């Protein structure tokens, strides 16, 4: 699944600096779960929207809290 910076996804599992979480991407009629990392603290709660800032590898994204970027 090709994913670019700037995509907005919903967090499935909580995430914080040093902790891996999970996001879900909906593509056509299927859902794909991706591992997610961030450099932010405190924890970003499950259910929050996050912004993809990098996609360094297949099935892996780096995300940031949306309100931090505005």
C-alpha positions in Angstrom: 0.0 0.0 0.0 1.5 3.3 -1.1 1.0 6.0 1.4 2.3 9.6 1.3 3.0 12.3 3.8 -0.1 14.4 4.5 -2.6 11.6 4.8 -4.9 11.7 7.8 -5.5 8.5 9.6 -7.2 7.3 12.8 -5.1 5.8 15.6 -6.1 2.3 16.6 -3.6 1.9 19.5 -2.2 4.6 21.7 1.2 5.9 20.7 4.0 8.1 22.2 7.7 8.6 21.7 9.4 5.2 22.1 6.1 3.3 21.8 4.8 1.8 18.6 1.1 2.2 17.9 -1.2 1.2 15.0 -3.3 3.1 12.4 -5.9 1.9 10.0 -6.0 2.9 6.3 -9.2 2.3 4.3 -8.5 1.5 0.6 -11.5 0.8 -1.6 -13.3 -2.0 0.1 -10.6 -3.1 2.5 -8.8 -1.9 5.6 -5.0 -2.1 6.1 -3.4 -1.8 9.5 0.0 -0.1 9.7 2.6 0.2 12.5 3.0 3.8 13.5 5.6 5.7 15.4 5.9 9.3 16.7 8.4 11.6 18.4 5.6 13.2 20.5 4.8 13.0 24.2 2.5 12.6 26.0 0.6 9.7 24.6 -1.7 10.2 21.6 -4.9 8.4 22.5 -6.5 5.7 20.4 -9.3 7.2 18.2 -7.5 10.5 17.6 -6.7 11.6 14.1 -3.0 11.8 13.2 -1.1 13.2 10.2 1.4 11.0 8.4 4.7 12.9 8.2 6.7 10.1 6.7 6.3 6.6 5.3 9.8 5.1 5.7 8.8 1.5 4.8 6.1 -0.8 3.7 3.5 -1.1 6.5 5.2 1.6 8.7 4.4 5.3 9.1 5.6 8.2 11.3 2.8 10.4 12.5 2.1 13.6 14.4 -0.8 15.0 16.4 -2.8 17.2 14.0 -3.4 20.1 16.4 0.4 20.4 17.0 0.8 21.2 13.3 -1.7 24.1 13.0 
